[in-house]
Amino acid sequence: MWRPGEGRTKPFFPKGMEKPVHELGIASSILEIVTRAVEEKGLQRVTRLKVVVGETTAVVPDALSFAFEAISRGTCCEVAQLEIEERPFRARCRQCGEEFRVEEYRLICPRCGQRDAQMISGDELYVDHVEAE
Amino acid sequence: MEIKLEANVLSANDRIAQENRRRLAEHGIFCLNLISSPGAGKTTLLERTCELLRGRLRVGVIEGDITTSLDADRIARHGVPAHQINTMGACHLDARMVQKALEKFALAELDLLIIENVGNLVCPADFDLGEDAKVVVLSVPEGDDKPAKYPAIFQRSAVLLLNKIDLLPQSNFDLARVRKDLEGINPGLRLMEVSALHGTGLDQWIDWLQGRVQAKRKG
C-alpha cells in the first residue's frame, strides 16, 4: 500500500537534463545514439546528421532543431548540421490495395471509400545517418 | 565518412516497454495506459472503477503527475495499492519510470494494472509503457473538436470514455460530430458514454475490463 512520502519513483533523465520538455528528451536520445556511433568508429566530429520524423509523432521539427542545438554544445555534434526529413502519414487500403496520403488522420480510402486502412508511413522517428570526420 | 545508422530514437524506451510487457504477461496482468487532458476526470473514473471492481478483480494503480501525490492518495483511500510517479516537469510517463514503479507492487497479487498518465493529449501517445491497451478519456466540457484536433491518441486507443455525459444538455457538445470524426480516425474505437461522478454508463466499461482481464489470464 502506498503511503504519503514513500516510494517516489525518481524519473529517468539523461545526464545533465533535469526538466526536459518533450523535444529535449528526444534530442538527448539522438545525441546519445550519434555519440556512440562516432566513438565506435574512432571519429571526432560530426559534420552532418539526418533524422527522419513522421507526421504522427508528437515531435515538432523546429523545437527539435532548437533543442539539439542547445544540448550539442561542447559535444561531437557542436558544429553538426541537423537535417530533419518529415515523412507524411500514408496508408494502404486493406480492401482495394490503394496507397494514399492520409489527410487529418482520416483513414478512409479515397478510391473505394472503405474504412479499413493500415498506416505505411508517418510514425518514423530515427537517426538515418551521420557524416563524421 | 558517412555512417548509416537507421537507429530508432525511442528504441531505449521501446526495449524497456517490451520488458515491462513481458513481466506483466508472466503474471497474467492486463495493463492499461489511461490518457486524457488535465481535468477530464481520469482519477474520479479510476476511483469509481476501483469501487465497482472490489471483490471481483485485484487492481493496482500507477499515478503519473508532474508533482504531488494527490492522485495516489485518492486511489489508496479505496484500499487499492497505488504508486505515485512524479515526473518533475516531464510531459509524459516513459517505460523506465513504469519499470521502476512495478517494483513497488506484489505483481502475483494483481489482475489489472492501470497506469494513469500525465494529463496531456499529445506527448503520451508516443511513449509505449508496456501496456496492453491505451484508453483515452474525453470530457464533454473540453469540446467536440478534440478528436479532430488531437487525432493521434484517438487513433491509437482501444476505448474512448466520453466522461461528464451528464453535462451534455447544458453544453453545445455535438456527439454526432465526434462519432463522425472518429469513424475516419479510428473506426474500431469503442465509445462509451459515462459519468464517473454520477456512476452512469459504467457497466459496459466494467464488462470490457473484466473481459480483457479474463482473456489475458488465459493467454
Interface residues (C-beta under 8 A of the other chain):
Chain A: M1 W2 R3 P4 G5 G7 R8 T9 K10 P11 F12 F13 E18 K19 P20 V21 H22 G25 I26 S29 I30 I33 V34 A37 V38 K41 L43 V51 T56 T57 A58 V59 E104 Y105 R106 L107 I108 R115 D116 L125 Y126 V127 D128 H129 V130 E131 A132 E133
Chain B: M1 E2 I3 K4 L5 E6 A7 N8 V9 L10 A12 S69 A72 D73 A76 P81 A82 H83 Q84 I85 N86 T87 M88 G89 A90 C91 H92 D94 R96 M97 K100 A101 K104 V122 C123 A125 D126 A148 P151 A152 F154 Q155 E183 G184 I185 N186 P187
